Amino acid sequence: MLVLFETAAGYAIFKVLDESKLQQVDSLYKEFETPEKANKIVKLKHFEKFQDTTEALAAATALVEGKIGKSLKKVLKKVVAKEAHEQLAISDAKLGGIIKEKLDLSCVHSPAVAELMRCIRSQMEGLISGLAPKEISAMSLGLAHSLSRYKLKFSPDKVDTMIVQAICLLDDLDKELNNYIMRCREWYGWHFPELGKVITDNLAYCKSVRKIGDRTNVSSTDLSDILPEEIEAEVKLAAEISMGTEVSEQDIGNIRHLCDQVIEISEYRAQLYDYLKNRMMAIAPNLTVMVGELVGARLISHAGSLLNLAKHPASTVQILGAEKALFRALKTRKDTPKYGLIYHASLVGQTTAKNKGKISRMLAAKAALAIRYDALGEDTNAEMGVENRAKLEARLRQLEEKGIRRISGTGKAMAKADKYQHKSEVRMYDPSGDSTIPSTSKKRKFEEIKDGDDDDAEEPVTPAVKSKKAKKEPVIEEEEAETAAAEETPKKKKKKKKDKKVESDAEEPKEEEEEVAVTEPTEKKKKKKKKKAKEEEEDDE
């Protein structure tokens, strides 16, 4: 039996000397404890060394994909074909089927063969002569790196370092441009303040200032290539009635130089943005379709690389850029942020405030898939990104139309499930239901009390107990008494009025008598005082 053994340095063909040992699979490792014992079981027949790493990578890639490489085909034709009657032990059953189909060689793959391969690998340095251990380890490391790059489809076009640097430079340019433009407007505003209100675009403002110079030159300067006709007319009108101060030619020269800097930086920024757009479409096309060039580049820059970003879950991608707010919320036990850098994506921006959280969560989930597809996938097209974006837009429309949509036919709004609130009702006991006797009205009770008072006044001899007993009489007697009382009430009321008049007339003369009695002693006192005063005057004389 022959054994095909693959190494990082090349292909090795071994001859099995004692096949009976292969039947004892569990104890086979004991026969390979030392190189001497291993040489008694297997013997190296041929070793085909790889010329360089490229050949080794091609052979390894072919083995991974289940194909026969050129170097393997040469080895099999040279060595194994001479001994066609021998069986060939291999480690991959799929590869064995291809070898049998193309080269008509009988191949064997079994647990015993797998154990034999493991034992050969443990004593590989002693079995394969002419290979130093350091050389084998260096070859293994180089082949592993090359194979990893191939598996990840690594290429110079996929270097995301350029994207990180480009987006950082773009942000720096924006800051510098804002500072320069603000300084230019403020500086030239001392000379021509009205121009800043007429021209709102920053680049057009700087171009106009560079072309005009002193405001006295506005009437003779043609600004039609920079400004529309209406704005140009406003500028010329404003220059005639401007309230700005006079400046020297040297000041105007410095302002023009600043305008040149602003224009150059703006042009370079536009060029850098186009470069970033192209690089993003080459490196991460699906992510670019999902969130846009700038947001995608900022996500890659924040994570460090596209591969690092691909390792993040969707929940991390959603709040990437809002770490400070997240940890502050966790510390204070408040609500955590719903979005970070992904907030600036067009899909999140066009939703209402109520649905921003939902859309950002869905967008982060789809963006995480797109990032992994771009980083680790083989294709470089943006079909998946376009498909997922269409799904998100459909979901967004569904969310936006949820509150506006009507039920067909009835014309009523969508049914809303109100919140359940438990209402406890406390009912008081009503004692009025206990008695079967009909209760009399308040007016009748009041009239009965009055009748009782009148009877007492007319017949003072009768005790008050009888009136109480009268209430306990049957219902028929009460009704008759009430009717009789109702007839007698108007007469008694008239008597009462007459009695009141008599009493009032009697009280009036009593009051007059008392007044006269009071006035008489006061007059006597006055006379006595006068007499005393006269007597004292006479004594003095």
TINUFI-817321 format. One record per atom (N, C-alpha, C): x, y, z; residue in one letter. Coordinates in steps of 0.05 Angstrom, whole numbers, plus 5000, padded with zeros to 4 digits. Each point is the difference from the previous one (the first is absolute). Layout:
BEGIN
XYZa;...
END
This chain:
BEGIN
501749765000m;498350245000m;501850255000m;499250194983l;501450265000l;498350215014l;501450205011v;498650215016v;500850274988v;498050164992l;500550284990l;499750195024l;502350135006f;500050185023f;500850284991f;498250205006e;500550284991e;501350165023e;502150154993t;501350185019t;500250284988t;500850205017a;500450274990a;502450024981a;501949805003a;502450014983a;499649854974a;498249804999g;499549854976g;498449755005g;499849834979y;498649745002y;501949785007y;499149825018a;501649775008a;498449744994a;501449804988i;498849744995i;501449805018i;498549875018f;501149805019f;499149724991f;501749805006k;499449724996k;499549875027k;497649875003v;499449875025v;501349725000v;501849965020l;501549755001l;498549775013l;498550075021d;498549805015d;497050095001d;498449894982e;497250084999e;498349885022e;501149795012s;498449875022s;499750195024s;501950185003k;499950185023k;497650204997k;499150044975l;497950204995l;497349905011l;499949735004q;497449905010q;499650065029q;502250055015q;499850075028q;500050315002q;497750124995v;499950304999v;500550135027v;498949885021d;500350125027d;502850005010d;501649804993s;502849985010s;502050084979s;499250124978l;501850074978l;502050225008l;499150185017y;501850225008y;502449905016y;499849765012k;502349895015k;502349934981k;499449944975e;502049924980e;501450254989e;499050245006f;501350254990f;501050185024f;500649875022e;501050155023e;502850114995e;501649874984t;502750094993t;500449984970t;501950164989p;500649994971p;500949724991p;501449855017e;501049744993e;497649804996e;498150015019k;497649834998k;498450084975k;499850264995a;498450104977a;501249904974a;502749994998n;501349914975n;499549714994n;499249845021k;499449724997k;497249964988k;498350205004i;497249984990i;499850114971i;501050254997v;499950134973v;502850094992v;500350034973k;502650084989k;499550204978k;501650235000l;499650214980l;501049894972l;498250024980k;500649904974k;500750234981k;498550235002h;500650234983h;499050255014h;501550224996f;499250265011f;500350214978f;497850134993e;499950224980e;499850275014e;502250155000k;500150255015k;498950234982k;498650195013f;499050234986f;502350204994f;499950134977q;502150194993q;499850265016q;497550105003d;499650265014d;497349995014d;499450235013t;497450025014t;497650014981t;500450114976t;497850014981t;499149724992t;502049824995e;499349734992e;498749855024e;501050055024a;498849885023a;497150095004a;499550264996l;497350115002l;498149884980l;501049974975a;498449884979a;499249715007a;502049855010a;499549725007a;498049985024a;500450185020a;498350005024a;497150084992a;499850204982t;497450094991t;498549784985t;501549854984a;498849784984a;499049785019a;501649955021l;499249795019l;497550085016l;499950265007v;497750105015v;497549984983v;500250064975e;497750004982e;499449724989e;501749805007g;499549734991g;500849954971g;502150134991k;501049974973k;502949895000k;500949904977i;502749904998i;501750214987i;502150095015g;501850214989g;502049884981g;501550174986k;502049914980k;502249845014k;501050105022s;502249865014s;499149735010s;497649985011l;499049745010l;499649804977l;499150104977k;499649824977k;502649884991k;502250175000k;502649904992k;501049795019k;499750045026v;500949815020v;498549744997v;497450014996l;498549764998l;500749844975l;500550144978k;500749864975k;502849885002k;501950145014k;502749905002k;500349755017k;498850035024v;500549795021v;497849805002v;497650095002v;497849825007v;499249834975v;500150134977a;499249854976a;501749764994a;502650005009k;501749774996k;499149765016k;498850075023e;498949785017e;497050035002e;498749964977a;497150044998a;498549795016a;501249775005h;498649805016h;499750075029h;501850195009e;499950095028e;497750195005e;498849985024q;498050195008q;501350265010q;498650224996l;501050265009l;498350105023l;501250045023a;498650105024a;500150314999a;497750125002i;499850294999i;498350105024i;500350265006s;498650125023s;497350124993s;499550044974d;497450134992d;498649814980d;497649925007a;498549814984a;499250134973a;499450265001k;499250144975k;502350004980k;502450055010l;502450004983l;500549724989l;499549795016g;500349734991g;498249934977g;497650105000g;498149954978g;501050124974g;501150255002i;501050134976i;502549864989i;501849915018i;502449854991i;499249744986i;498149875011k;499149744988k;498750054973k;498650234998e;498650064975e;502050074978e;502050175007k;501850104979k;502449824995k;501149885021l;502549844997l;499549705003l;497649925006d;499249725002d;501849865021d;500250125023l;501549895023l;498149945022l;500349775013s;498249935022s;500950145026s;498250145012c;500650175023c;498549895025c;501350035023v;498849905025v;499950245020v;497650015013h;499750205021h;498349875022h;501249985024s;498649865023s;501150125026s;498749935022p;501150095026p;502849915005p;500849774991a;502749905003a;502050184985a;499250094976v;501750174984v;500250285013v;497850105012a;500150265013a;501949995025a;499949785014e;501849965023e;502949984991e;500449864978l;502849984988l;501050274992l;498350174988m;500950274993m;500850175024m;498449975022r;500650155024r;502749915012r;500549745000c;502549895010c;502450094983c;499750004973i;502250104983i;500650295005i;497850165005r;500450285005r;501650055026r;499649835020s;501450035025s;503049944997s;500849834981q;502849934996q;501050094972q;498950234991m;500650084973m;502950084996m;501250125020e;502850094998e;501949764998e;499449795014g;501749764998g;499649834975g;497550014990l;499449844976l;500950134974l;499850274999i;500850154975i;502750115005i;502049904987s;502850095004s;500550254982s;501950165009g;500750244984g;498550255005g;498149995020l;498550245007l;500550075029l;501050245005a;500550095027a;497450095013a;499749975026p;497550085014p;499350304996p;502150175000k;499550294996k;498950064972k;501149864981e;499150034972e;497149914996e;499349785013i;497249914998i;498150205013i;500750105024s;498350195014s;499750264984s;502250104987a;499950244984a;498249964976a;500249774987m;498349944977m;497149985008m;499549875023s;497249985009s;498750275006s;501650185013l;499050265006l;499450164974l;501949994981g;499650154975g;497649904985g;499749734999l;497849894985l;497350065014l;500050015027a;497650065015a;499150294994a;501950195000h;499350284993h;499050034972h;501349864982s;499250024971s;497249884996s;499549785013l;497549874997l;497750175013l;500650125023s;498050185013s;499450234982s;502050124988r;499550234981r;498349914977r;500549764990y;498549904977y;497149955008y;499649885024k;497349945009k;498450255004k;501350225009l;498650255004l;500050184976l;501149894977k;500150164975k;501550265005k;502249985014f;501650245006f;501350114975f;499750274996s;501350124977s;500650295007s;501950134985p;500750285006p;497650194997p;498049934984d;497650174997d;498450005026d;500349805016k;498449985025k;501450125024k;502050164996v;501450125022v;498350235010v;498949975025d;498250205010d;501450225015d;502749995002t;501550215014t;499650264985t;499949994974m;499650254984m;497350135006m;498049845005i;497450115006i;500150155027i;501349875020v;500250125027v;501450274998v;502350004985q;501550264998q;498450214984q;498649914980a;498550194983a;497750135015a;498549855016i;497750115014i;501050185023i;502349935012c;501150185021c;500950264988c;501349994976l;500950254987l;497650164991l;497949874991l;497650154991l;498850155023l;499949885024d;498950145023d;501750245008d;502749964999d;501850225006d;499750234980d;499749934975l;499750214980l;497450165004l;497949865008d;497550145006d;500350205023d;501449925021k;500550185022k;501650254992k;502149954985e;501850224991e;498450194981e;498549884982l;498450174982l;498150185015l;498749895020n;498150165015n;501450245014n;502349945011n;501650215014n;500950224980n;501049914977y;500950194979y;497850174990y;497749884994i;497750154989i;498950205020i;499849915025m;499150195021m;501950245003m;502649954999r;501950215001r;499950194976r;499649884976c;499850164976c;497550185001c;497749895008r;497650165001r;500250235020r;501249945023e;500350215021e;502050214991e;502149924987w;502150194992w;499050194978w;498849884979y;499050174978y;497450145008y;498749915021g;497550135009g;500450285010g;502550065009w;500550275009w;500050204977w;500749904976h;500150174977h;497450004985h;498749774997f;497549974984f;498149815015f;498850105022p;498349815016p;497549904986p;498950154981e;497649924986e;500349754982e;502549954992l;500549784981l;499449735014l;500649975025g;499649755015g;497049925001g;498250205002k;497249945001k;498849934973k;501250124979v;499049954972v;500849734990v;502649935004i;501149744991i;500349815024i;498449795000t;500049815022t;501949774996t;500549924974d;501849784995d;502950085005d;501449845016n;502750075008n;502050014977n;499949804983l;501949994977l;499650234981l;497450064994a;499450234983a;500850265013a;499850025026y;500850255014y;503050044997y;501649795004c;502950034998c;500850074971c;498749874981k;500750064972k;499350294992k;497750095011s;499150284995s;502050205012s;500849955026v;501850185013v;502750014986v;500949774990r;502649994986r;499850164974r;497749994987k;499750144974k;499550305004k;498550075021i;499250285004i;502450165012i;501149905021g;502050165014g;498750235016g;500750244993d;498750245012d;497150024991d;498250095018r;497250014992r;499450204979r;501850204996t;499650204979t;500249884972t;501149764998n;500449864974n;497649834993n;497949995017v;497749824995v;498650084974v;499650264995s;498550094977s;501449924974s;502649995000s;501549944975s;500849704998s;499249845020t;500849725001t;497749824990t;500649814983d;498049814990d;499949755017d;497849955014l;499849775018l;498049794990l;499450024974s;498049824988s;500849715000s;502749954999d;500949725000d;500049885028d;499650165021i;500049915028i;497250015012i;498550224995l;497450045012l;497850024979l;497549945007p;497750064982p;499650304997p;498450074980e;499650284993e;498750165023e;498049885013e;498650145021e;501950075024e;501649805008i;501850045022i;502250204992i;500949994975e;502050194991e;499050295001e;497550034993a;498850275001a;499750095029a;499349825018e;499850085029e;502850085010e;502149854992v;502750065010v;500850284990v;499550074975k;500750264989k;498550235014k;497449945006l;498450205014l;501050045029l;500749785013a;501050025027a;502750145002a;501649974979a;502750135001a;499850304999a;497950114987e;499750294998e;499250135026e;498549855017i;499150125026i;501249865024i;502449874995s;501349855022s;501050185022s;499949905025m;500850155023m;502749905011m;501449844985g;502649895009g;502250205001g;502249945014t;502250185003t;501949974976t;501750194996e;502049994979e;502449845009e;501149834982v;502349845006v;502250054978v;502449935007s;502350044982s;500249774980s;501750054980e;500549794980e;501349755011e;501850055020q;501349785013q;498049815015q;498050135013d;498049845013d;498449834980d;499350134978i;498549854979i;501749774989i;502650044997g;501849794991g;500049765018g;500150055026n;500049785020n;497349854999n;497950154998i;497349874999i;499849834975i;501050104977r;499949844975r;501749745003r;502350025014h;501649765004h;498549795017h;498650105020l;498349815016l;497849874983l;498850164983c;497949894982c;501249794982c;502450044990d;501449804983d;500349735015d;500850025026q;500349765016q;497449855004q;497850155004v;497449885004v;499149854975v;500550134977i;499149884974i;501749754994i;502650015006e;501749764995e;499249775018e;499550065025i;499349785019i;497349884993i;498150174991s;497449904991s;500249824976s;501750074981e;500449834977e;501349735007e;502050025018y;501349755009y;498149825016y;498250135015r;498049855016r;498149844981r;499150144979a;498349864980a;501449774987a;502650044994q;501649784988q;500349775019q;500550065026l;500449805020l;497449845005l;497750144999y;497449875003y;499549804978y;500750074975d;499749824977d;501849755004d;502450055009y;501949775005y;498849825021y;499050115022l;498849845022l;497649844990l;498450134983k;497649874989k;500849754983k;502150034984n;500949784983n;501249775017n;501650085020r;501249795017r;497949855016r;498050145009m;497849875016m;498549804982m;499550084975m;498549824982m;501749764992m;502750035001a;501849774994a;500349815024a;500250125024i;500549835024i;497549905013i;498150185004a;497549935014a;497550094985a;499549884977p;497750094984p;497349975013p;499649785014n;497449955013n;499550195023n;502150065016l;499750195022l;499550284989l;501350074978t;499650264988t;497150044991t;498949794988v;497250024991v;498150035024v;500649865022m;498350015023m;500050275014m;502450105007v;500150245017v;501350244987v;501249974976g;501350224987g;503049995004g;501550164984e;502950005000e;501150115026e;499050235009l;501250145023l;499549845026l;497549915003v;499349855025v;501549745001v;500249864977g;501449754998g;503050045006g;501250214989a;502850055005a;500550075029a;498250155013r;500350075028r;499749755018r;498249824992l;499849755016l;502649834998l;501149984976i;502649864997i;502250135015i;500150274999s;502150155014s;499749965030s;497550005010h;499649975029h;500749735010h;499549794983a;500749735008a;502949934996a;501450154983g;502849964995g;500549874972g;498349824992s;500349874974s;497349874993s;499849924975l;497549874991l;499749735013l;502249865005l;499949735013l;499250035029l;501050205014n;499250055028n;497050075001n;499150164981l;497250074999l;498249764995l;501049814984a;498549764994a;499749825024a;501850035020k;499849835024k;498050115020k;499150254996h;498150125019h;497249904994h;498449955021p;497149934996p;498450244991p;497649964991a;498350214990a;499350215022a;499849905025s;499450195022s;502250205004s;502549914996t;502450175003t;500150204977t;499549904976v;500050174976v;497950235003v;497849935013q;497850205003q;500950245017q;501549955022i;500750225018i;503050074998i;501349914979l;502850074996l;500350304996l;501650125017g;500350294999g;498650145023g;498349865015a;498550115023a;500949865026a;502649935002e;500949865023e;499850165026e;500650264998k;499950175023k;497150015012k;498150044982a;497250005008a;499149735011a;501049794989l;499249735009l;501049955028l;502550065006f;501149955027f;498850195020f;499450244992r;498750195018r;497249905007r;498649894980a;497349905005a;500149755019a;502049834996l;500349775017l;500750085029l;501650215002k;500850095026k;497750125016k;498550174986t;497750145013t;497449844999t;500149764988r;497649834997r;497850134985r;500750144978k;498050134982k;499849834975k;498450104981d;499749864974d;502550014984d;500849784988t;502449994983t;499450134973t;502150104986p;499550134974p;499149804979p;498450094981k;498949834979k;501849994975k;501750204996y;501650014976y;502550175005y;502049944984g;502550155001g;500650134973g;502249914987l;500750114974l;497949934979l;498549795004i;498049914980i;497650194998i;499850195020y;497950204999y;500150174975y;502450044989h;500450184977h;499449864974h;499249755000a;499349864976a;497350114989a;499749994974s;497750124987s;497449875009s;500049735004l;497649865008l;499050095027l;501850055019v;499250095027v;499250294999v;501350154983g;499350294999g;497350064989g;499049834982q;497450064988q;497649895015q;500549875023t;497849905016t;499150205020t;497649965011t;499050175022t;501549935026t;499850185019a;501549965025a;499049755015a;497549934996k;498849775014k;501349744990k;500749984974n;500949754988n;503049994996n;501550215009k;502950004996k;501349775014k;499249935024g;501249785014g;499649734986g;497649954990k;499449754986k;501749984975k;500050224984i;501449994975i;503049975004i;501150145020s;502949975006s;500749725008s;498349875015r;500549725008r;499949814976r;498050044982m;499949834977m;502350054980m;500750264998l;502250074982l;502649895010l;500450015027a;502549895011a;500249704996a;497749865001a;500049714996a;500849934971a;498850144981k;500649954972k;502850104993k;500950225012a;502750114995a;502149805010a;499549875023a;501949815011a;500449764980a;497849914988l;500249794980l;501650104975l;499450254992a;501450114977a;503050025005a;500850085025i;502850045007i;501449724998i;498849805011r;501249735000r;500249894971r;498050064984y;500149914972y;502350144985y;500350265006d;502250154987d;502749925009d;500349945026a;502649945011a;500949714994a;498149815001l;500849724998l;498949864975l;498250134985g;498849874977g;501950004976g;499249844981e;501649974975e;499150204979e;497450064999d;499050184979d;500550295008d;500250174980t;500450295005t;497750174990t;497749874995n;497750164990n;498350105024n;498150174994a;498450135021a;497149904998a;499549764990e;497349904997e;498649965027e;501549895019m;498849955026m;499250265014m;501850204997g;499450265012g;497550144989g;499749984973v;497750124986v;497549855009v;500149745002e;497749845008e;499150075029e;501950015018n;499450065028n;499050295003n;501150184985r;499050285001r;497150024991r;499349854979a;497350004990a;498149895022a;500949805014k;498349895022k;499650205022k;502250145007l;499850215021l;498250234992l;500250084975e;498250224991e;497149915000e;499449754993a;497349905001a;499049995029a;501749925018r;499349995028r;499550295011r;501650184991l;499850285008l;497350124991l;499349944975r;497450094990r;497749885016r;500349755007q;497949875016q;499750135027q;502250075012l;499950135027l;498850284998l;500850154978e;499050274997e;497050014994e;499049804985e;497250004992e;498249865021e;501249905021k;498549855020k;497850175013k;500750255007g;498050175013g;498150134981g;500650014974i;498350144981i;498049814986i;500849754998r;498449804985r;497249965012r;498149974982r;497249965009r;499149714993r;498049915015i;498849734993i;498050044977i;500349834980s;498350044976s;497149945007s;498350174988g;497149955003g;498850175022g;501049985024t;498850145023t;500850295001t;502450064992g;501050275001g;500950085028g;500349805017k;500850065028k;503049975002k;501150145020a;502949975005a;500649735011a;502649935000m;500849745010m;499349975030m;499249765008a;499249965028a;502550035018a;499650145021k;502250045019k;499349855026k;501949865010a;499649855025a;500750195023a;497950085015d;500450185023d;501349855023d;501350155016k;501349885023k;497949915020k;500449775012y;498149905020y;500550145027y;498050115011q;500150125026q;497949885018q;500849895023h;498149885019h;498550215016h;497450004998k;498450205015k;498449855022k;500650065024s;498749885023s;497750185009s;497649895001e;497650165008e;499249915028e;499950195019v;499249955028v;497150085003v;498349815005r;497150055003r;499250015029r;498650215008m;499150035028m;497349865004m;499549915025y;497449875006y;497850205002y;497849954986d;497650175000d;497949895018d;499650125024p;498049895019p;497150054992p;499550174980s;497250074992s;498549764990s;501549804990g;498749764989g;499049815022g;500750045025d;499149825021d;497150035007d;499050255001s;497250065009s;498149974977s;497649885005t;497949984979t;498050235002t;500250165021i;498150235003i;500950224982i;498250124984p;500950224982p;500750245017p;502250114993s;501050245015s;498550244991s;499350185019t;498650254993t;502050214991t;499050194985s;501850214990s;500750195022s;502150164995k;501050195020k;497950225005k;498550084978k;498050215003k;497849915019k;499249754997r;497849905017r;501049995029r;502549905004k;501049995028k;500150285012k;500850204984f;500250275010f;497250115008f;498049944983e;497350095005e;498949865025e;500649745004e;499149865024e;501250125025e;502650084999i;501250125024i;498750265007i;499350164979k;498750265005k;497249965012k;498549814990d;497449945011d;500249925029d;502049855006g;500449915028g;500550245018g;501550204991d;500650245016d;497550165004d;498350024980d;497450165002d;498249865020d;499849745000d;498349865019d;500950045028d;502750005004d;501150055027d;499350285010d;500150204981a;499450275008a;497150035008a;498249874986e;497150025006e;499349845024e;501049755002e;499349835022e;502649935015e;500850175018p;502449955015p;499849775020p;497649915005v;499749785020v;500949734990v;499649964973t;500749744988t;503049965000t;501049775009p;502949965000p;501149954972p;502750024998a;501449974974a;500349714992a;499349825018v;500449724994v;497949914979v;497650125001k;497949924982k;500850044971k;501550224995s;500850054972s;501849784989s;501749895018k;501749774991k;498449764995k;497949955017k;498349774996k;498450024974k;499350254993a;498550044976a;501549914975a;502750015001k;501549914977k;500049704997k;499549865022k;500149714999k;497349884992k;498050184995e;497349914991e;500149894972e;497949864992p;500049894973p;500350214979p;500649914975v;500650184978v;497550154991v;497749885002i;497450124991i;499450255017i;500349975026e;499450235018e;501950234995e;502549944994e;502050214994e;499150164975e;499249864980e;499250134975e;497650185005e;498049915016e;497650175006e;500850245016e;501849965019a;500950235016a;501450204983a;501649904981e;501550184983e;498250174982e;497949884990t;498150154983t;498550215016t;499349935025a;498650195017a;501950235008a;502549935004a;501950205008a;500550194977a;500049894975a;500450174977a;497850214996a;497549925008e;497750194998e;500250225022e;500949915024e;500150195022e;502450195000e;502049934986t;502550175000t;499650284991t;498550074978p;499750284992p;498750165021p;497949895014k;498650155021k;501850065023k;501649805009k;501850045022k;502150204994k;500950004975k;502150204992k;498950285003k;497450044992k;498850275003k;499950085029k;499249815018k;499950065029k;502750085010k;502149864991k;502750065009k;500850284993k;499350084975k;500750274991k;498650215017k;497449955007k;498650195017k;501250025027k;500849775012d;501250005026d;502650165000d;501649964979k;502650144998k;499550304999k;497950104985k;499550284998k;499250115027k;498349865015v;499150095027v;502450025019v;501849804999e;502350015018e;501850234993e;500350064974s;501850224992s;498850275009s;497350034998d;498750255009d;500350035030d;499949785015a;500350015029a;502850075008a;502049924985e;502850055007e;500750294995e;498750134980e;500750284994e;499450195023e;497650015013p;499650195022p;501849945024p;500749735004k;501849945022k;502750144996k;501050004976e;502550124993e;499950305005e;497750134992e;499750295004e;500050075030e;498749845016e;499950055029e;502849985012e;501549804990e;502749975011e;501750244992e;499750104976e;501550244991e;499350245018e;497550045005v;499250235017v;501149975028v;500049755010a;501149955027a;502950065001a;501449944979v;502950044999v;500650304998v;498450154985t;500650294995t;499450165025t;498049925017e;499250165024e;502350015020e;501349795009p;502250035019p;502350164989p;500549994974t;502250164989t;499550295003t;497450094995e;499350285003e;500350105029e;499249835020k;500250075028k;502950045008k;501849834990k;502850025006k;501150274989k;499250084977k;500950254988k;499250245018k;497550005010k;499050225017k;501650025026k;500549765012k;501650005025k;502750124995k;501349934978k;502650114994k;499950314997k;497950104987k;499850294997k;499650145027k;498449885017k;499650125027k;502650015016k;501649784998k;502550005014k;501950214990k;500050034974a;501750214988a;499250285009a;497450065002k;499150265009k;500750055029k;499749805017e;500750035028e;503050055004e;501649874985e;502950055002e;500750284992e;498650114979e;500650274991e;499250205022e;497749955013e;499150185021e;502049995024e;501049775007d;502049995022d;502550154993d;500849994976d;502450144992d;499750305002d;497650104994e;499550295001e;500150095030e;
END
